[in-house]
């Protein structure tokens, strides 16, 4: 009976179903774990295991569907066979197919009407940069990324389609997982330390994709704040609707950094002036080192001396005999190899109703500058999604970042690194920088600071010894940041979804600055300051979304939403000068100074915005697309409501063309959009506060020391201030050829910023120095081209290339009759806004010229200086571009990424000053006067004499360029800067990477799902005419002032070894 | 429509209404600055502007040009040979108008409103010094169209002589407003609390600006009513506290060591150490040398003229007395200037505890001795620069520009005016005298 029953059951089963097994492979014959295997029209389904195997019960005649993300789906009808081995080919379109809209909604790129581009995880991760943004350099058109410095954790300057604005920052709006986050960069002066960008707080490994919304129309729903473009960043998550599975991924990298370009220093002449050794001057215009006697210096051994911490004793020198040159030693004192250990692990849980992504990362970097230069970033992330009911899904993303960094003082800063190091005379050894000074009466002064302008350390030297800068001074900062964004999607009806999002981004950035007693300049009596910056950005965004498929040839959708934004920023700073007890040890505190020398300061700012928006889109005959959007809003900084419209149209004309081998896809698109930038908070009134007075050299009388008198501020309030508005028209097309092997995107845009806000200079006799006004008009016109070519796609060997080109012409078309407005830089040379020129134009004094553009010469044959300043250069490139290529052979991949910037000028401020000091190699040339030569001071060098310097000719015959020229108008402290403006075009090998992915078959045995090793180099080669520094650097950081070099900390090149594995 | 749709529509409607109204109202009031300030609080800033003008960059530049000092490092090496451009003057020009005149005028207007003549008078003195020095340094400067941005967004420049005559009017009004009040009793932020009275200071200033226009009889009259004793000089107060240190000290010790020295050596240095003979032999100058200079550095030690807490003269008794001596000598000739000159020499003998012989000269010789004494007694004073130009360099201050023939005759108009003022009259060459010195 039992046997019969079993037999019946078996018989019955056999008639209905059978078990199909098999393996699912990709185009390379590698197993695909996690591929979906479902029976069409049923809920019956499974997934392949780690080895790609599956097993499913299915009736004969049914259709089994095999699918995997990024691969073409395959369907098989079940026949007599019991084993079905399936190969899923890579879907050529799939990888770049999806883009993310301003509201975070995914959309097929082919249906999109904007020029937005998405950069995927792989490209972001491959770059092995600490910041997301840096890793995107050169990879897409219309996006210009400039590093500020090679310092660990340094921020970058991001510019999408040229400069749109003058006031405030030019950074794009950052939308992380649907909500705006802060991208504030506080700092960017000509001195101090390099600041971080808050965008670097996100771990690159957590990022799934970054979409760049370049056009105004695409960004229009964000209205005010979106005028500089929008970056939409999406973090990773697990998946729902699949069987439970856990994936663990581990990445471990070691990065070795080296300095990439350095200034050369002459090693022929010693410290001094006019050919005479002098140990107290800053100049290296002294005696010829090789002409010295040699041997040890002759000294006076007595009480007066310096005993260094290392035990060396220095006595007053009576005769400089030593021929030693210390350029290399002094360099090695401060620069070394930087090491970074970047480790991260992520775990993603995928399940039927919920998914979770957990990650932890630790980026631990020691910079190329020895001493206190480091950056450590730890991040932790939980992203969790859950299906609450059939209709409601909830998602929360939580990120936590903690940063501990130490920075080094740079720039125009007597206590800065490069300034002290580069100016040091070649015959001075910097290594013993700290010790005890004993005066004539043998009275010791501990912690004395020895530098090249005071070799016995008798008082604080005029410039820091670089050893002091990197070891004794401290500039730590500590950042803690939380970003929390919960989101609910409620499917109200089949075609109606409600999305509600809240975003909270909060960070505190604690910065400390410590100058011990005996640091250079006004820090000599000791200085400590501590500043805590807090910023909270909140956003609520609720929208309804609906789609109607009216017929096969017509469908449309709409979105209506409302959003509230609130930003609160505060800064609390304390400052303590002139330490009462100079021996502070490890203590960093206030109270160690007289009350008058302690200064608290606070600053608060709050802005809010409320808005409502609507988007309507329609599709006709599957080829014509329309989209209209509008945003109505009220920022708290303006006293009226404003409206931003946009409209887009697209035509997928390839629908009309029959399938062929040449032309695969084509779409034309055109759009118009408006977005805005709000004025700074509190611009509407003229305000009063205590001010004090100081000269541009820094000597000052503070209000607090003199009864705290008030002033009416010099900035005139403007109650009529309104938003500045960017209006952009954009046309373009997306095309694919040769069965999608070649993709081409072209966009032309023409944008104008009307009513651009700027601090308009007022003639000071009005009693005001500036007014915040809608006073400028700026245009940006440009062309962007992106090309992708898959040269080889079949077989084991694959080769693809991509290239991009961007040209942008920026012009300030109106500046309300003001000649120029200062952005950043110095009194003599600055980056400015000038009518009829591009934003950031370099501005300074020039030589005087006559009508035929010849120099006006003085009686010695040297050019006279023009009293008035004018345009001397343009730091904006004529075009930028990138070319990348990837080869793969089985598991081996080789990729390279080149980047170029052409036609950008740079001010070589450092070079100019090194001329003045007699440090530049060109100032150490020894030249034979072939005839009597007049020098800049009128003295005559007789024919036949060898002199230090060069022969020049400004139009009145040869003249001698000697110390009297280089220390005046031939050097950086001269009254002209035009000769230090140079074409800083560059091309670089941004990345080179060789990777190997271990085959699945090998990994299965050890239980891994994937494993790869990659060896890559970053910034390995640089081709440029600029000497001494990388023209990708900028002194004033992420500020609008561009193209300035003045003792900026150097850039790096890196070698990266990465191991990744997953199980 | 389904109920749920109605609810949703309603919610959205409400949200939209709320969003555009209350959410953003009242947020844009600055929590960091005051919306107003009383006139008594603004008056102090004018004093700071006067001190800065007297003692900071403009004083250093003038000091280099009259060869009190040597510009011996970086940018100052060019100033040393009169190499300078418009942007070098942005800072001083802007501060005269924005930090100084604008605040002083507001204080004056406020004083009229609250009927406080003393506040009004002090505000007038501040304006007189700032405008007077501006006219002396630059020549034509904005005055009648200044400080009224609504009516005159691009102020025209007034004739130098008219500005200086306006300055006299201001001082006349100030004198009638002030009575005999002491500086130490009213609105003295920035000044040493001594015997100075605002009224005497105003008379000294009248004398100073009459000198500049070469109206010697009036200068003489006013000088006699001016600062009446060394203890009644208007002196800038300094101390060792951050923000109140002597500005020369800050520049030399804390900011720009090596820029400003006497290493040239300077004319002043040579006069004091005897390398160049004084017109009136002065043995006491060796002490004065040690007071002014420390080696070839300016003396920033505790005992020095530029010590961290050394007060700096703004309107001094010595200046007033030497104006009196010079004016008297020019008006009445012979040995008329001698009494006032002798007072100064006797004071110096006491102050330095050394020998400062009195003069027995007469005529031009005595006149030049008086001028040289002013040259030596007021290091870094703008007045010495004014004198040098007014007298066509009668003292023979060395011309430091290679092959040059003239001292600089003015400050250049600033780049900020070129940039922003539609009515800017155009740059004038450094060696073109201002109208009063033509």
Interface residues (C-beta under 8 A of the other chain):
Chain A: X280 X281 X282 X453 X462 X492 X496 X498 X521 X522 X524 X542 X544 X560 X562 X563 X564 X577 X578 X594 X596 X597 X599 X602 X603 X604 X605 X606 X607 X608 X609 X610 X611 X612 X632 X633 X634 X635 X636 X637 X639 X641 X681 X682 X684 X685 X687 X688 X689 X691 X692 X693 X694 X695 X696 X697 X698 X699 X700 X701 X702 X703 X704 X705 X706 X707 X708 X709 X710 X711 X712 X713 X714 X716 X760 X761 X762 X763 X764 X765 X766 X767 X768 X769 X817 X818 X819 X820 X827 X828 X845 X859 X860 X865 X866 X867 X868 X869 X916 X937 X938 X967 X968 X969 X973 X974 X975
Chain B: X4 X5 X8 X12 X15 X16 X18 X19 X20 X23 X24 X25 X27 X28 X29 X30 X31 X32 X33 X34 X35 X36 X37 X41 X42 X43 X44 X45 X47 X48 X49 X51 X52 X56 X57 X73 X74 X75 X77 X78 X81 X83 X84 X85 X86 X87 X88 X90 X91 X92 X93 X94 X95 X96 X97 X98 X99 X101 X102 X103 X105 X106 X141 X142 X145 X146 X147 X148 X149 X152 X153 X154 X155 X189 X190 X237 X239 X241 X242 X243 X244 X247 X250 X251 X253 X254 X255 X256 X257 X258 X402 X403 X412 X415 X416 X417 X418 X419 X420 X421 X422 X424 X427
